[in-house]
Amino acid sequence: MIYLDNHATTPCDPLAVERMLPWFTDFFGNPHSTHQAGQIAADAIRNSLQSIARLINVDVDKLVVTSGATESNQLAIRGAVTHPRQRRRHLVSVTSEHPAVLDVLKDLETDGFKVTLVPVVQQGHPSAGTVDMERLADAITGETALVSVMWANNENGAINPMAEISELCSLHGCLLHCDATQALGRLPVDLQSVKIDLLSATAHKFYGPKGTGFLVVGGGERRIRLRPQMLGGGQQSGIRSGTMNPAGIVGMAAAFEQSVKDLSEQPDRMRGLRDQLWSRLNEGIEGLVLNGAELEGTQRLSGNLNLQLPGIEGQAWMSSAPEVLFSSGSACSGHDAAPSHVLTAIGLNSDQARRSVRFGVGRFNTIEDIEAASHRLVESYQRLTHLTR
Ligand SMILES: Cc1ncc(COP(=O)(O)O)c(C=O)c1O
């Protein structure tokens, strides 16, 4: 198998696994117990969170541990805007956000909030897929409670200008939430230079374990009040009840430390592999179209490649070369393969979106992987198009 789907998830770093193991067996105490076993686990959590906080330049007390970015997004958005002190009822986000944001907003609409979804720059432009900044500025008003914009997109890798967006939100006195799931570990994130009130993350996108993530609460200058979404034992100052997972948190910190260390060379290495994949596929398949921002610029994640195939659906290509793992431009819900809303948001029609695929190159990929995968993919494309001719 050649795994080229690192936007969906990443393999857990062996170093993180090694650091996690003792927390399942030798040190299994409940970190909320006051006895010695509990305090050992609580200390490990504290040290791990301190390490993460230092790497994103924020106070450790601003981190709330969650089960991942889906939960962090719910807690951030629903928690902030339904707090009794929040009077404003308008929310702004972007058409290409992850469903873990869009579906929360849809639900809040049924509770009486007004939601404005801002479009993204359209296909064909060098920064296609990033939020349309003029339209964003027009959408925010004195009634806007919260703006939610992702740092980097999980399908087309588009990187949004978070510093500019942060300034815009301060100007209007509204909260800024950022789903930074695809950015952490892939881009430098410094919350002293970019002020973000609420920032969501998940460990399994930066070579950590699944089921563990965090939310930064109060990364900007404002004090943030959240209405808890999970009630119970009152852990984490009552903001997120539930027993914390020491192994998951230790693993998340170990994986994050390594990812940040790798930032000095991994993005360039991944860009090289991604460009190699693009050129090999282009050599073998006539008429490929790149979806989203240009590859040379700074507005696209370095390991991301999203492209349109001439003549066949992405899903058919995936099935014909099952040993190469990547994603199609359709999201399967039951038997219905709906075209990706991210691709239709940049202006593709449903046929173009269905003929699209996403590759995500990761830390563990090699030149040999890319050569073997592109060879196999070109061969299976030619076989498929020959059959359908
Ligand atoms: C941008 C983005 N937000 C949120 C999520 C959900 O993360 P999790 O799987 O940790 O709930 C994902 C994962 O696919 C993502 O890519």
The ligand as an ORCA input file, in Angstrom:
! r2SCAN-3c Opt
* xyz 0 1
  C     -10.442     20.930      8.572
  C     -10.944     19.831      9.452
  N     -11.738     20.132     10.504
  C     -12.205     19.181     11.329
  C     -11.908     17.857     11.134
  C     -12.450     16.825     12.097
  O     -11.421     16.386     12.947
  P     -11.600     15.145     13.935
  O     -11.461     13.945     13.088
  O     -10.476     15.262     14.906
  O     -12.906     15.284     14.593
  C     -11.105     17.487     10.054
  C     -10.803     16.071      9.805
  O     -11.088     15.532      8.768
  C     -10.595     18.508      9.196
  O      -9.809     18.211      8.164
*
